[in-house]
C-alpha cells in the first residue's frame, strides 16, 4: 500500500499540487480475490491521505471479475484511455496484450 500511496502522491505532485481534482483509474488483475480488495482499500486510504493535504483524488476501481480475463482487462484500459483520466495504475494480466493499450493511454 505504501507504493500506491507514493504513486498517487507522485502523480499529484507532478501535476503541480494545485487544488484540482484528479481521477486515477486503478485496474487490478481481478476484483474478487482478497488481495485485490486490500489494494482497493489501500488506494482509497491513499486518496484520503491526499485529501487531508488539500488534494482531491477520485479513485476509480475497475477490473475484470476473473484474474484470467485478459480481453476484459484490455477493454477496461481502452475505456479509461477514452475518458482521459489523470492517472492509471495497472496490474497487467498479460504484459504483451496490454502493450498497445497502455502505450495509447500514455499518448492520450
Helices and strands as residue ranges (DSSP letters): H 2-14, E 21-27, H 34-51, E 56-61, H 70-83, E 87-90, H 99-107
